[in-house]
Amino acid sequence: MDGHARELADGFDLERLTPKFYADPYPTYRALREHAPVKRLPNGCYFLTRYDDLIAAYKNTRTFSSDKKTEFLPKYRDSLLYEHHTTSLVFNDPPAHTRVRRLIMGALSPRAIAGMEPDLIALVDSLLDRIAAQERCELIEDFASAIPVEVIGNLLDVPHEEREPLRDWSLAILGALEPVIGKDAFDRGNAAVKDFLAYLETLVERRRARPGNPERDVLTRLIQGEDNGERLTAKELLHNCIFLLNAGHETTTNLIGNGLVTLTQYPGEKQRLIAQPELIKTAVEEMLRFESSNQLGNRMIVEETELGGIKLPAGTLVTLCIGAANRDPAQFPNPENFDVARTPNRHLAFGTGAHQCAGMALARLEGAIAISRFLKRFPNYLLDGEPVRGGRVRFRGFLSVPCRRGA
């Protein structure tokens, strides 16, 4: 067994992954954590899998930079994808990151998120009513993916009749973030940024002419800026609206889809959650840990540092493996066990430090309402065929999950 683990660790190459890895990456992550926790990849980058190493990288923004200009230029060249990913909040360092984050967080205040709950419950219940009218459903298309698109659409106050392209744009842009992409993925991502920007320009123009309520309309809040006069530039405004959709769409879809599928694989925990619905908050945290929606992050070393006895020179690219860190036994007792009451649970699904996910409170609310109300309505649901994974390493989720609502 140990020999096989060493083989997995020695042969790991992020640019040459197998179908077996995509189906279940966790044996490989475990092997890397045990035998090569600071793994030098064939392309010269390093791959980190230990919880404590990720914490060190997240919290030391001076040494581990999130600025992606150097990393993304060879990949995207002078394209709209490059402009987008080097302008959005997540791929910038302080002070630029701090300024943009402060404006976005002001629009996602606890009061604003609490005000979304009634509409979110109504949305989830309407989707469940449709599912109840049929024996079978497609868990991702009919439920999991329909929720965050509507929530972000409401946040930006996008008219309902104009929301249809949002999911496809998001999938195309995020698909181009994979470690290796071909021409088709690049072209789809670039076209999606172009179309999304064109749409947002007209939406912003309309909103400037007729502002919404800044307490509920995030776009109006971002346009108006802070009372001290701080505002986003025109380019920052557009690209961070795209970022809000992308950050809130696929990761939340994956949280809901991964969570409901995992419960079918652990029927004892499913019944426990049904019997004790008050466990939904810890259950959502465990779903985020056990099957992290976002599996990978990236940093650039700007000052020489050392991890695990290995020197990392300035200019080194590192990949932070969230999926591996969230199953590190040094942090989580029995990490391969799925436990809906696990506490404490200091997982890294939302990162930590300066770049901790700005929308994590909203994602938690969406996950808790969607999963708890689905379980209450369809406690006997079961899979009706083999779920199809998304085939991506950075974002772990399903493309489709055939489901029966049960008796």
Secondary structure by P-SEA (a helix, b strand, c coil): caaaaaaaaaacccccccccccccaaaaaaaaacccccccccccbbbbccaaaaaaaaaccccccccccccccccccccaaaaaaaccccccccaaaaaaaaaaaaaacaaaaaaaaaaaaaaaaaaaaaaaaccccccccccaaaaaaaaaaaaaccccccccaaaaaaaaaaaaccccccaaaaaaaaaaaaaaaaaaaaaaaaaaaccccccccaaaaaaacccccccccaaaaaaaaaaaaaaacaaaaaaaaaaaaaaaacaaaaaaaaacccaaaaaaaaaaaacccccbbbbbbccccccccccccccbbbbbcaaaaaacccccccccccccccccccccccccccccccaaaaaaaaaaaaaaaaaaacccccccccccccccccbbbbcbbbbbccc
